[in-house]
Amino acid sequence: MAARTVIVLLSFACLASGVGLAVAALRDPARAPQFERWSGICLVAGLALLGAALHFVR
């Protein structure tokens, strides 16, 4: 049970980081490509972890 909780929390942290980086990309046009790249990586990782957590719940 504790492992599932850690995976869920980690997935939400990745999703929140991805959104935060997307906002940072809007505010800093000079570094936007870097922020957008890492934002996408964090969002994909967060969704993958969330999918894994949902798979383990069933």
LUMNUSE-595100 format. One line per 5 residues: number of its first residue (from 0); their letters; for each residue x, y, z of N, C-alpha, C, O, CB. Coordinates in nm, 2 decimals, m for minus. Glycine has a CB too. Layout:
N
NUM> A> X,Y,Z,X,Y,Z,X,Y,Z,X,Y,Z,X,Y,Z; ...
//
This chain:
58
0> MAART> 0.08,m0.12,0.00,0.00,0.00,0.00,0.09,0.13,0.00,0.05,0.22,m0.07,m0.09,0.00,0.12; 0.20,0.12,0.07,0.28,0.24,0.08,0.35,0.27,m0.05,0.37,0.39,m0.09,0.39,0.22,0.19; 0.38,0.17,m0.13,0.45,0.19,m0.26,0.35,0.26,m0.36,0.39,0.34,m0.43,0.49,0.05,m0.32; 0.22,0.22,m0.35,0.12,0.28,m0.44,0.11,0.43,m0.40,0.10,0.51,m0.49,m0.01,0.21,m0.42; 0.11,0.46,m0.28,0.10,0.60,m0.23,0.22,0.68,m0.28,0.20,0.79,m0.33,0.09,0.61,m0.08
5> VIVLL> 0.34,0.62,m0.27,0.45,0.69,m0.32,0.45,0.72,m0.47,0.48,0.83,m0.52,0.58,0.61,m0.28; 0.40,0.62,m0.55,0.39,0.63,m0.69,0.29,0.74,m0.73,0.31,0.82,m0.82,0.35,0.50,m0.76; 0.18,0.74,m0.66,0.07,0.84,m0.68,0.13,0.98,m0.65,0.11,1.08,m0.73,m0.05,0.81,m0.60; 0.19,1.00,m0.54,0.25,1.13,m0.50,0.35,1.17,m0.60,0.36,1.29,m0.63,0.30,1.12,m0.36; 0.44,1.08,m0.64,0.54,1.11,m0.74,0.48,1.15,m0.87,0.53,1.24,m0.94,0.64,0.99,m0.75
10> SFACL> 0.37,1.09,m0.91,0.31,1.12,m1.04,0.25,1.26,m1.03,0.26,1.34,m1.12,0.20,1.02,m1.07; 0.19,1.29,m0.92,0.13,1.43,m0.91,0.24,1.53,m0.90,0.22,1.65,m0.95,0.04,1.44,m0.78; 0.35,1.50,m0.84,0.46,1.59,m0.83,0.52,1.62,m0.97,0.55,1.73,m1.01,0.57,1.54,m0.74; 0.53,1.51,m1.05,0.57,1.53,m1.19,0.48,1.61,m1.27,0.52,1.70,m1.35,0.59,1.39,m1.26; 0.35,1.59,m1.25,0.25,1.67,m1.33,0.25,1.81,m1.29,0.24,1.90,m1.37,0.11,1.61,m1.30
15> ASGVG> 0.26,1.84,m1.16,0.27,1.98,m1.11,0.40,2.05,m1.16,0.40,2.16,m1.19,0.27,1.98,m0.96; 0.51,1.97,m1.17,0.63,2.03,m1.22,0.62,2.06,m1.36,0.67,2.17,m1.41,0.75,1.93,m1.20; 0.55,1.98,m1.44,0.53,2.00,m1.58,0.45,2.13,m1.61,0.48,2.21,m1.70,0.47,1.88,m1.64; 0.35,2.14,m1.53,0.26,2.27,m1.54,0.34,2.39,m1.50,0.34,2.49,m1.56,0.14,2.25,m1.45; 0.42,2.38,m1.39,0.50,2.49,m1.35,0.61,2.53,m1.45,0.63,2.65,m1.47,0.57,2.45,m1.22
20> LAVAA> 0.67,2.43,m1.52,0.76,2.46,m1.62,0.70,2.52,m1.74,0.75,2.61,m1.81,0.84,2.34,m1.66; 0.57,2.48,m1.77,0.50,2.54,m1.88,0.47,2.69,m1.86,0.48,2.78,m1.94,0.37,2.47,m1.91; 0.44,2.72,m1.73,0.41,2.86,m1.69,0.54,2.94,m1.70,0.54,3.05,m1.74,0.35,2.87,m1.55; 0.65,2.88,m1.66,0.78,2.95,m1.67,0.82,2.97,m1.81,0.88,3.08,m1.84,0.89,2.86,m1.60; 0.78,2.88,m1.90,0.81,2.91,m2.05,0.73,3.03,m2.10,0.78,3.10,m2.19,0.77,2.78,m2.13
25> LRDPA> 0.62,3.05,m2.05,0.54,3.17,m2.09,0.60,3.30,m2.04,0.59,3.40,m2.11,0.39,3.16,m2.04; 0.66,3.29,m1.93,0.72,3.41,m1.86,0.86,3.45,m1.91,0.90,3.56,m1.90,0.71,3.40,m1.72; 0.93,3.35,m1.96,1.07,3.37,m2.00,1.09,3.32,m2.14,1.13,3.21,m2.16,1.17,3.30,m1.90; 1.06,3.41,m2.24,1.07,3.37,m2.38,1.21,3.32,m2.42,1.23,3.24,m2.51,1.03,3.48,m2.47; 1.32,3.37,m2.36,1.45,3.34,m2.40,1.48,3.19,m2.37,1.56,3.13,m2.44,1.55,3.43,m2.33
30> RAPQF> 1.43,3.14,m2.26,1.45,3.00,m2.22,1.33,2.91,m2.24,1.33,2.80,m2.19,1.49,3.00,m2.07; 1.24,2.96,m2.32,1.11,2.88,m2.34,1.14,2.74,m2.40,1.07,2.65,m2.35,1.02,2.96,m2.43; 1.22,2.73,m2.50,1.24,2.59,m2.55,1.29,2.49,m2.45,1.24,2.38,m2.45,1.34,2.60,m2.67; 1.38,2.53,m2.36,1.43,2.44,m2.26,1.31,2.41,m2.16,1.29,2.29,m2.13,1.54,2.50,m2.18; 1.24,2.51,m2.12,1.13,2.49,m2.03,1.02,2.40,m2.09,0.97,2.31,m2.02,1.07,2.62,m1.98
35> ERWSG> 0.99,2.42,m2.22,0.89,2.34,m2.28,0.93,2.19,m2.30,0.85,2.10,m2.28,0.86,2.40,m2.42; 1.06,2.17,m2.33,1.11,2.04,m2.34,1.10,1.96,m2.21,1.04,1.85,m2.20,1.26,2.04,m2.38; 1.14,2.02,m2.10,1.13,1.96,m1.97,0.99,1.95,m1.92,0.96,1.86,m1.84,1.22,2.03,m1.87; 0.91,2.04,m1.96,0.77,2.04,m1.92,0.70,1.91,m1.98,0.63,1.84,m1.91,0.69,2.16,m1.96; 0.73,1.89,m2.11,0.68,1.77,m2.17,0.73,1.64,m2.11,0.65,1.55,m2.10,0.71,1.77,m2.32
40> ICLVA> 0.86,1.64,m2.08,0.91,1.52,m2.02,0.85,1.49,m1.88,0.81,1.38,m1.85,1.06,1.54,m2.00; 0.83,1.60,m1.80,0.76,1.58,m1.67,0.62,1.54,m1.68,0.57,1.45,m1.61,0.77,1.71,m1.59; 0.55,1.59,m1.78,0.41,1.56,m1.80,0.39,1.41,m1.84,0.31,1.34,m1.79,0.34,1.65,m1.90; 0.48,1.37,m1.94,0.47,1.23,m1.98,0.51,1.14,m1.87,0.44,1.03,m1.85,0.56,1.21,m2.10; 0.61,1.17,m1.79,0.65,1.08,m1.68,0.54,1.08,m1.57,0.51,0.97,m1.52,0.78,1.14,m1.62
45> GLALL> 0.48,1.19,m1.55,0.37,1.19,m1.45,0.25,1.11,m1.49,0.19,1.04,m1.41,0.33,1.34,m1.43; 0.21,1.12,m1.62,0.10,1.04,m1.67,0.14,0.89,m1.67,0.05,0.81,m1.64,0.06,1.08,m1.81; 0.26,0.86,m1.70,0.30,0.72,m1.70,0.30,0.66,m1.56,0.25,0.55,m1.53,0.44,0.70,m1.76; 0.35,0.74,m1.46,0.34,0.69,m1.32,0.20,0.68,m1.27,0.17,0.59,m1.20,0.42,0.79,m1.23; 0.12,0.78,m1.31,m0.02,0.77,m1.27,m0.09,0.64,m1.33,m0.17,0.58,m1.26,m0.10,0.90,m1.31
50> GAALH> m0.06,0.62,m1.45,m0.11,0.49,m1.51,m0.07,0.37,m1.44,m0.14,0.27,m1.43,m0.08,0.49,m1.66; 0.06,0.37,m1.41,0.11,0.25,m1.33,0.04,0.24,m1.20,0.01,0.13,m1.15,0.26,0.27,m1.31; 0.02,0.35,m1.13,m0.04,0.35,m1.00,m0.19,0.30,m1.01,m0.23,0.22,m0.93,m0.04,0.49,m0.93; m0.26,0.34,m1.12,m0.39,0.29,m1.14,m0.40,0.15,m1.17,m0.49,0.08,m1.14,m0.46,0.38,m1.25; m0.30,0.10,m1.24,m0.29,m0.04,m1.28,m0.27,m0.13,m1.15,m0.33,m0.23,m1.14,m0.17,m0.07,m1.38
55> FVR> m0.19,m0.08,m1.06,m0.16,m0.15,m0.94,m0.28,m0.15,m0.84,m0.29,m0.24,m0.76,m0.04,m0.10,m0.87; m0.37,m0.05,m0.85,m0.49,m0.05,m0.76,m0.58,m0.16,m0.80,m0.65,m0.21,m0.71,m0.55,0.09,m0.78; m0.59,m0.19,m0.93,m0.69,m0.29,m0.97,m0.64,m0.43,m0.94,m0.71,m0.53,m0.97,m0.72,m0.28,m1.11
//
